[in-house]
Amino acid sequence: MKILVSACLMGDNCKYNGGNNLEEAVLTFTQGHEVIKVCPEVEGGLPTPRIPCEIVEGVVTNKNGESKDREFRAGAGKCAELASVQEVDLAILQSRSPSCGVKQIYDGTFSGTLIPGNGVFAGLLKEKNISVVDVEDLVKGKTKPRIVDEEIAFIPYYPLEAVTLPWYQDKTLVKQVDNKEELYTCEKLERMYTYLRDRGDLWYITWKGRIVGDISLQDNGEIAIVVAPAYQNRHIGRRCIAELLRVAKEKGMEQVYANVYAFNEQSRKMFLAEGFEQVGEEELRYTILKD
């Protein structure tokens, strides 16, 4: 698997203050995989050390009030193009950075105040549907990323409606999920994801670096999985279920279950192929054996 990583996390002294953010958890997670290190700010021509920057009303500006937007966007563009050319499977990025922040950035007042948002580089990767992980999710998140195999990984949920909403506006998929014909709105999708996240673990499924579905394991043992219509029939679901069974075993669960509507023969066959047993018209259960 090819993993793109913010260079500072690998120990490169490219932070604004001349230091690094070396993170042992990243070194461990990427061991045995091809790692591509990038620093968009350096690639954009900025020196190290440099005056700290934040995004101020959409423009990257340093603490002295000077615009560094051109350099930031040039470097982000170079690194995003590299990610595309190299066909990276996953990107692990430094938290809160005006370049690499995945979920939060500083608000532009240089007061340490955080707001929801993306760094310039992280935003470009998301636009390209390249899977990104906030390093803090890897280090101390409740739900951690997992590499399933050379093609598939799980990355912790973050809002990404531009990618996920079209799945839930497919009539066939919505019928499989809800047995209804009402297509999802952004608000309904957010409610569903919030419900799943608050009651267990919720990941996106990535395949060859692209986000192609979601999968969850609730604390009560319920499994739910959705693979986007364009990526079905590639045996992605089976590999993901097998990985989720390993997660359940690590958690000490004794059983897991899935609710599948009777007409959804494709999903039913997938769970049965992974060893689940039909225990009701719409319920399938799997008993986890201890070592």
C-alpha positions as CSV (number, residue, x, y, z in Angstrom):
1,M,0.0,0.0,0.0
2,K,1.2,3.5,-0.8
3,I,0.9,5.9,2.1
4,L,1.5,9.6,1.7
5,V,2.5,11.3,5.0
6,S,3.2,14.8,6.2
7,A,7.0,14.9,6.3
8,C,7.1,16.4,9.7
9,L,5.4,13.3,11.1
10,M,8.3,11.2,9.8
11,G,10.8,13.4,11.6
12,D,11.7,15.8,8.8
13,N,12.6,19.2,10.3
14,C,10.2,21.2,8.1
15,K,7.8,22.8,10.6
16,Y,7.4,26.5,10.7
17,N,9.7,26.7,13.8
18,G,12.4,24.4,12.2
19,G,11.4,21.3,14.2
20,N,9.3,18.3,13.5
21,N,6.3,16.3,14.7
22,L,7.9,12.9,14.7
23,E,5.2,10.4,15.7
24,E,6.1,6.8,16.5
25,A,2.5,5.6,15.8
26,V,2.9,6.7,12.2
27,L,6.2,4.9,11.9
28,T,4.6,1.7,13.2
29,F,1.5,2.0,11.1
30,T,3.4,2.6,7.9
31,Q,6.0,-0.1,8.5
32,G,6.2,-2.5,5.5
33,H,4.4,0.0,3.2
34,E,5.7,2.4,0.6
35,V,5.8,5.9,2.2
36,I,5.8,9.1,0.2
37,K,6.8,12.1,2.4
38,V,5.6,15.6,1.5
39,C,5.6,19.1,3.0
40,P,3.4,21.3,0.8
41,E,4.8,24.5,2.4
42,V,8.4,23.6,1.5
43,E,7.3,22.5,-1.9
44,G,5.7,26.0,-2.3
45,G,9.1,27.6,-1.8
46,L,8.7,28.7,1.8
47,P,11.8,28.6,4.0
48,T,12.3,26.7,7.2
49,P,12.0,28.1,9.8
50,R,9.2,30.6,8.7
51,I,6.7,32.9,10.3
52,P,3.6,30.9,11.3
53,C,0.5,31.1,9.0
54,E,-3.2,30.7,9.4
55,I,-6.1,31.0,6.9
56,V,-7.7,34.4,7.3
57,E,-10.9,34.8,5.4
58,G,-9.8,32.2,2.9
59,V,-6.3,33.6,2.4
60,V,-3.2,32.0,3.9
61,T,-1.6,34.9,5.9
62,N,1.4,34.9,8.2
63,K,1.4,36.4,11.7
64,N,2.9,39.7,10.3
65,G,-0.1,40.1,8.0
66,E,1.7,39.1,4.8
67,S,-0.1,36.9,2.3
68,K,1.5,33.5,1.7
69,D,-1.5,32.2,-0.1
70,R,0.3,31.8,-3.5
71,E,3.1,29.7,-1.9
72,F,0.7,27.5,0.1
73,R,-1.6,26.8,-2.9
74,A,1.3,26.2,-5.2
75,G,2.9,23.6,-2.9
76,A,-0.5,22.0,-2.2
77,G,-1.1,21.7,-5.9
78,K,2.3,20.0,-6.5
79,C,1.8,17.6,-3.7
80,A,-1.8,16.8,-4.7
81,E,-0.6,16.1,-8.2
82,L,2.1,13.8,-6.9
83,A,-0.5,11.9,-4.8
84,S,-2.6,11.4,-8.0
85,V,0.3,10.4,-10.2
86,Q,1.6,8.0,-7.5
87,E,-1.9,6.6,-6.9
88,V,-1.5,6.8,-3.2
89,D,-3.9,4.6,-1.1
90,L,-4.0,6.8,2.0
91,A,-2.7,10.1,3.3
92,I,-1.8,10.7,7.0
93,L,-1.7,14.4,7.7
94,Q,-0.7,16.7,10.6
95,S,-3.5,18.0,12.6
96,R,-4.7,21.6,12.5
97,S,-2.1,22.7,9.9
98,P,-3.1,25.4,7.4
99,S,-1.8,23.0,4.8
100,C,-2.6,19.5,6.2
101,G,-5.4,20.0,8.7
102,V,-8.1,17.3,8.0
103,K,-10.9,18.3,10.4
104,Q,-9.9,21.5,12.2
105,I,-7.8,24.5,11.5
106,Y,-6.9,27.7,13.5
107,D,-9.4,30.5,12.9
108,G,-7.0,33.2,11.6
109,T,-6.7,35.2,14.7
110,F,-3.5,33.6,15.9
111,S,-5.1,33.1,19.3
112,G,-5.1,29.3,19.3
113,T,-8.8,29.1,18.5
114,L,-9.9,26.1,16.4
115,I,-12.7,25.9,13.9
116,P,-14.0,23.1,11.7
117,G,-12.2,23.2,8.3
118,N,-9.5,21.9,6.0
119,G,-6.0,22.9,5.4
120,V,-5.3,23.9,1.7
121,F,-3.6,20.5,0.9
122,A,-6.0,18.4,2.8
123,G,-8.9,20.1,1.0
124,L,-7.4,19.4,-2.4
125,L,-7.0,15.7,-1.5
126,K,-10.6,15.5,-0.4
127,E,-11.7,17.1,-3.7
128,K,-9.8,14.3,-5.5
129,N,-11.5,11.7,-3.3
130,I,-8.1,10.6,-1.9
131,S,-8.5,9.1,1.5
132,V,-7.1,11.3,4.3
133,V,-6.5,10.5,8.0
134,D,-5.9,13.1,10.8
135,V,-2.8,11.8,12.7
136,E,-4.6,12.4,16.0
137,D,-7.1,9.7,15.0
138,L,-4.2,7.3,14.5
139,V,-2.6,8.2,17.8
140,K,-5.5,8.7,20.2
141,G,-8.8,8.5,18.4
142,K,-11.6,6.2,19.7
143,T,-11.8,4.8,16.2
144,K,-8.5,4.2,14.6
145,P,-7.6,3.6,10.9
146,R,-6.9,0.0,9.9
147,I,-5.2,-1.4,6.8
148,V,-7.2,-4.4,5.6
149,D,-5.1,-5.5,2.7
150,E,-3.1,-4.0,-0.2
151,E,-6.2,-2.5,-1.7
152,I,-8.5,-1.7,1.2
153,A,-8.3,0.4,4.4
154,F,-10.7,1.8,7.0
155,I,-10.4,5.5,7.9
156,P,-12.3,7.1,10.7
157,Y,-15.4,9.1,9.7
158,Y,-15.4,12.8,9.1
159,P,-18.0,14.8,7.2
160,L,-17.6,14.3,3.5
161,E,-21.0,14.8,2.0
162,A,-19.7,15.7,-1.5
163,V,-18.6,12.0,-1.8
164,T,-21.1,10.2,0.4
165,L,-24.4,11.9,-0.4
166,P,-24.6,10.6,-4.0
167,W,-24.5,7.0,-2.7
168,Y,-27.6,7.7,-0.6
169,Q,-29.4,9.3,-3.5
170,D,-29.3,6.0,-5.4
171,K,-32.8,4.5,-5.2
172,T,-31.6,0.9,-5.2
173,L,-29.0,1.5,-2.5
174,V,-31.5,3.4,-0.3
175,K,-34.0,0.6,-0.7
176,Q,-31.4,-1.9,0.5
177,V,-30.5,0.3,3.5
178,D,-33.9,1.5,4.7
179,N,-36.5,-0.4,2.6
180,K,-37.8,3.0,1.7
181,E,-37.8,5.1,-1.4
182,E,-37.0,8.4,0.3
183,L,-33.6,9.7,-0.8
184,Y,-31.2,11.1,1.7
185,T,-30.6,14.8,2.3
186,C,-27.4,16.2,3.8
187,E,-29.2,16.6,7.1
188,K,-30.5,13.0,7.1
189,L,-27.1,11.6,6.2
190,E,-25.4,13.6,9.0
191,R,-28.0,12.3,11.5
192,M,-27.3,8.7,10.4
193,Y,-23.6,9.0,10.6
194,T,-23.8,10.8,14.0
195,Y,-25.9,8.0,15.4
196,L,-23.5,5.3,14.2
197,R,-20.4,7.2,15.3
198,D,-21.8,7.9,18.8
199,R,-22.7,4.2,19.4
200,G,-19.5,2.5,18.3
201,D,-17.0,2.7,15.5
202,L,-17.6,4.2,12.1
203,W,-15.2,4.2,9.2
204,Y,-15.1,5.0,5.5
205,I,-14.0,2.1,3.3
206,T,-11.2,3.0,0.9
207,W,-10.3,0.9,-2.1
208,K,-7.2,1.8,-4.1
209,G,-7.1,5.1,-2.3
210,R,-10.7,6.1,-3.1
211,I,-13.5,6.3,-0.5
212,V,-16.1,3.8,-1.7
213,G,-18.3,3.0,1.2
214,D,-18.9,3.1,4.9
215,I,-18.9,0.4,7.6
216,S,-19.7,0.4,11.3
217,L,-19.6,-1.8,14.4
218,Q,-21.9,-0.7,17.2
219,D,-21.2,-1.4,20.8
220,N,-24.1,-3.8,20.9
221,G,-22.5,-5.9,18.1
222,E,-24.5,-4.7,15.2
223,I,-22.7,-4.4,11.8
224,A,-23.7,-2.2,9.0
225,I,-21.9,-1.8,5.6
226,V,-22.6,0.1,2.5
227,V,-20.5,-0.1,-0.7
228,A,-21.2,2.6,-3.3
229,P,-23.0,1.2,-6.4
230,A,-20.1,1.8,-8.7
231,Y,-17.8,-0.4,-6.6
232,Q,-20.0,-3.3,-5.9
233,N,-19.2,-6.8,-7.2
234,R,-15.5,-6.4,-6.5
235,H,-15.5,-8.6,-3.3
236,I,-14.9,-5.4,-1.3
237,G,-17.7,-6.1,1.2
238,R,-16.5,-9.6,2.1
239,R,-13.0,-8.5,2.9
240,C,-14.4,-5.6,5.0
241,I,-16.7,-8.0,6.9
242,A,-13.8,-10.3,7.6
243,E,-11.8,-7.4,9.0
244,L,-14.7,-6.2,11.1
245,L,-14.9,-9.7,12.7
246,R,-11.2,-9.3,13.7
247,V,-12.1,-5.9,15.3
248,A,-15.0,-7.5,17.2
249,K,-12.7,-10.2,18.5
250,E,-10.1,-7.6,19.6
251,K,-12.9,-5.9,21.5
252,G,-13.8,-9.1,23.3
253,M,-17.3,-9.4,21.7
254,E,-18.9,-12.8,21.7
255,Q,-21.4,-12.3,18.9
256,V,-22.1,-9.8,16.2
257,Y,-25.1,-9.5,14.0
258,A,-26.5,-7.7,10.9
259,N,-30.0,-6.9,9.8
260,V,-30.5,-7.5,6.1
261,Y,-33.9,-7.1,4.4
262,A,-35.2,-10.4,3.0
263,F,-35.1,-9.1,-0.6
264,N,-31.4,-8.1,-0.4
265,E,-30.1,-11.4,-1.6
266,Q,-26.7,-10.0,-2.5
267,S,-25.9,-8.8,1.0
268,R,-27.4,-11.9,2.6
269,K,-25.1,-14.1,0.5
270,M,-22.1,-12.0,1.5
271,F,-22.7,-12.4,5.2
272,L,-23.4,-16.2,4.9
273,A,-20.1,-16.6,2.9
274,E,-18.3,-15.1,5.9
275,G,-19.8,-17.6,8.3
276,F,-22.9,-15.8,9.6
277,E,-26.0,-17.9,10.3
278,Q,-29.5,-16.9,9.4
279,V,-31.5,-16.7,12.7
280,G,-34.6,-14.8,11.6
281,E,-36.1,-13.6,8.4
282,E,-33.8,-10.5,8.4
283,E,-31.2,-11.2,11.1
284,L,-27.8,-12.9,10.6
285,R,-25.5,-13.7,13.5
286,Y,-21.9,-14.7,13.9
287,T,-20.5,-16.3,17.0
288,I,-16.9,-15.3,17.7
289,L,-14.7,-18.2,18.8
290,K,-12.1,-17.6,21.4
291,D,-8.5,-18.7,20.8
